Amino acid sequence: MYQMDFDIQFRYNGKRFKLVLLESVEIESNVEVLVDTAVIKLPEAVLNQVLNIGDKIGRGAEVTIDLGYDGNLVREFEGFVQDIQTNDSSLKIMCEDALFLFRKDVANEQLKTTSVSKIVQRMIDQVDSSFTLVCDFDLGYEKFTIHQATAYDVLKKIAEETKANIYFVTDKKELHVRFPFKEKGGEVKYSFQRNIEKSSLEYKRAIDKKVEVTVESISNNGTIKSITAGTTGGDKITIKTGAMSESDMKTLADAELVKRNADGYQGSFDAWLIPIVRPTYTARIKDEDYPEKDGQYYVKAVKTLFSSSGGVRTVNVGVKLG
């Protein structure tokens, strides 16, 4: 029988602190959400003694979370303490990945004839120039305004307007801006008969998923340009963005259609800590009862729950890759 094991450490004011008690850890990672989070839950009191960790860690403390079985640990999260909460007879340490550093005010400016990569690089230069930008979805902007905003606000606006996958690889100090569902982070195999414990997956056929995508762009003179792609009469999706060229608007519309127009599963399933899976991985899903549904799927989100009761990963899949 596997023995649950963990190593959670903090670095604060030049000193290290290692947890020896743990109630649970919940880690959420999603390429469609800017920030990866971890919630470390501790008992508020042990043997009627209140835990006091305020002198050991605080907001901004560096945190690493390694989880596994029988001493075989894997790095699951790396980031910073965002808050410490005490309620419901428990103590919660709220953590964020490197996005925590980007909750910093940046200069007001209006950028003309610019691009996603140039805007994001300006954010990196103002927050922490040791980060490297990895960008393969470099849409252009005719105008982009930054006013009373943090670097996080700017990244959020770009994510909302372009639908790019924007995320941090904290241990490599990389900020990724990627074409949706194109990254290849790794590969993992799942079977309904072997290592899928519970599933809310639903198989949908493209013929039943008619979609019409409209991209609206407000130009520099205030007029609205629009481009529509997809199937007339289907579900209507409208994406509003800043001033862009028509070619970049079409790229954006086509990328959104890729997400929504294909045979395949939608939803999530529960599995164990092993095998390891991350967003951007390709998941090969097999069903011996319905082999026609077998396929490879892009993993867009993973929620990992670790406690004395065991370890569970909830895996959310995106587009079918093959």
N, C-alpha and C positions, 0 to 999 in steps of 0.2 A: 504493500500500500504506500502511495506517495505521501510524503510529509510536506505540508505547506511551509514555505520558507520566504523570508524577505530581508532586504537590507535597505533601509530608508535613512538617508543622511542629509544634514543641513550644514551650510557654511554661513556664519553670521558674525560680523565684526571680527573677521579673521580667525574665528574659532569654529571647530567642527562639533556637531552633536548628532548622535545616532539613536534612533528610536529602538527601545527594547520591548515596548508594548504596542499593540495594534488591535483595533476592533475591525476596521475594514479600510480598503482603498478602492476608489472608483475613478477610472481614467477614461476620458472621452477624447477621441481624435477624429476629425472629420475634414476632408479636403475642401468641403463647401462652407466651412466655418473657420473664421480667421484664427481663432485661438483654441489650442488644446488645453484641457483642464485636468486637474487631479484634485480629488477631495480625500484627505487623510482623516479618518475618524478614530479618535482615541476615547477611552473611558474618562469621564471627567474626574473620577476619584478611584483610587485603588486602596483597598483595606481602610476605607473611610478617610483616606488622606487625599486632599485635592491636588491634582497634578498642576504644577506650576512650571510652564515652559517659556513664559514671557521673557525671562532673563536669558534664555538660550537661543530663541529664534524670534523673528519679527518680520514685518512687511519688508520685502526685498531680499530676504534670505535666499540663498541658492539651495535648491533641493534636487536630489536624485532619488529615484525609486527603482529598485531592482526586485523582481519577483520570480518565483519558480518553485521547484520541488527539490528536496533533499540536497540543498546547497548548490544546485545547478541553477544559477540566477541569470536573468536577462534584463538589461536596461529597458524599462518600460516608459519612463518619463524623466525629463530633465527640464527644470525651469526655475520659477521664483515663487515665494510665498506672497500671495496677494492680500490675504486677510486671515485672521484667527477668530473663530466664533465659538461661543460657549452657550449652548442651550440644549434642551431635551436630555439632560443628564449625560451629555457627551461634549467632546471638544473637537471641533472641525478645523483643519488647516486647509484653507482654500489656495490652490496653486494654479499658476498659468505658465505656459511656455514662454519663449522669448518675446512674444507680443507684449508681455508686461513692460518691457523696456521701451516700447513704442507708444506708450500712453504718455507721451511727452509733447508739449506745445512746440509747434514749428512756425516758421516765419510766414506772414501773410504775403501772398504774391499771386499774380495772374500770369500764367504760362501760355504762350501762343505757339502754334505749330510744334506741338510736343508729342510725346508718346508715353505709353504705360511704363516702359523701362526707364525713361528719363525721370518721370515723376517719382517712381519708387526709389530710384537711386538717390534722388534729392532727399527723400525721407531717411534713407540709410546714412547719408553723409551728415545729417543734422542730429541723428540719434546715436549711432555707433558705427563708425566707418570700418570696423573690423568684420562686419557682416558682408557676405558675398551675395550678389543678386544672380539668380538663375531664372531666366525668362525665355519662354518660347511662344508667348502669346502677346506680341508687342503691337497692340492696336494703337492707332494714332488719334490724337485729340487736336482739333483746330484751336481749342481754348480750354484751359482748366484753371479754375479759381480756387485758391486756398485762403480761407478767412477764419480767423479765430478757431483754429483746429489743431488737434493732435495728429501725430503721424498715424496713429490708429484710425482716426476719423478719415484720413485720406485713403488709407488702404481699404477701409470698409466701403468707401464711395466707389473706388475702382472695382472692387469685387461685385458690388451691386449692379454697376453699370455694364461691366464687361462679362460677368459670369465666369471669370477666370478662377481657377483653383489657386488660392493664395494661402501659403502656409510656411511655417518655419521648420527647419531641421536644426534644432538647437545645438546638438553636439558638434555639428559641422559649421555652425554659425552661418547658415545659408537661409536666405529668404527666397522662396520659390513663387514665381508667377507662371502658371502652366496652362496650356490648352486643356480644356476639360477632358478628363478620362484618357489622356495620352501617356502619362508617366508609367513606367514599368518598375515598380519597387521590389518585386519578388514574386514567388509563385507558391501556392498552397493548394492542397487537395482536400475536398470534403465529400462525404457520402451520406445520404439519408439513412443508409443501413448501418453505418459504422460510427461516424463521429459528429453527426448533427443531432443534438439532444432535443431541441424544440425549434419549430419553424413557423414563421408567419409569411413565408414566401408564397407569392401568387404568380403563376405563369400567365403572361399576357402575350397575345400575338399582335404584330404590327398592324394587321388589318383592322384590329379593334381599337387602335390608338391613333386616330386621325388628329393631327395637330397643325395649327396655323400660327406661325410666329411673326409678329410685327415688331420691328425695331424703329423707335422714334428718336430722332436726334434734333436737338435745338441748336441751330447754327448761330454764328457770331452776330448776325443781324436780327436774331429773334424769331426767324421763321423755322417751321418744323418740317424736317424731311422724314420720310418713312419708307421702309422696305419691308415687304411681306414675303415669306417663304413657307412652304408646306402645303397642306391639303385644305382647300376651301371647304367650309362646313364642319371642320373639326374643332376641337377645343382651341379657344383663342388665347394666346399668350402675348402680352405686350411688354417689351423691355424699353425703358426710357433711359437715354444716355445723354452725355454732353455732346459738344460739337465734334462729329466724326465724318470721315469721308464715306461715300457710298460703298466703296469696296470693303472697308472695315466693318460697316454696318451689316453687309452681306455675310462676312465671315462670322460675325456674332450670331446672326440668325441661323446660319448653317450649323454652328456649334451647338446651339440650343436644340435644334432638331435631332442631332445625333443622340442627345441624352434621352429623347422621348420616343423616337421612331425605330423600334427594333423588337423582334421577338425576344422573349426572355423573362426572367424572374424579376419581380419587384418585392421589396420588403427586406426582412432580416431573419437570421437564425442564430441559435445559441450553440456554442461549442466550448471545449475546454481551453485551458491556457496553452496546451500543446495540440496542434501545431501553432507556432507563432504566426500572427497575421497582422498586417498594418494597412492603413489606407494607402492606395496606389498599388497594392498587390493584385495579382491575377488569381482568382479563386476558381479552381476546376470543380464544378459541382456535378455529382453523379447520382442518378436515381435508378437502381436496378429494376424497379417496377415500371418506370416510364423513361426508357433510354432516349426517346425522341426529345426529351427536355434537357438532356445533358449539355453542358457548355462551359465556356470560360467567361468569367464575369469580373468586372473592375470592382474592387473593394473601395467604397467611398467613405465608410465610417466604421469605427470599431469602439465599442464600450467594453472596458475590462473591469470586472468586479472581483476583488480578492478579499477573502475573510477566512476565519477558521472553518467555515462551512464548505469552503472549496474555492475554486477559481472558474469563472465563466467569462467567455467573450461573446458579446452580441455583435454579429457581423452584418453590416448593411451593404447590399450590393447595388451597383449602378448599371451601366450599359453592358450588354453582352458583347464580348470581344471575339468570340468564335465558337 
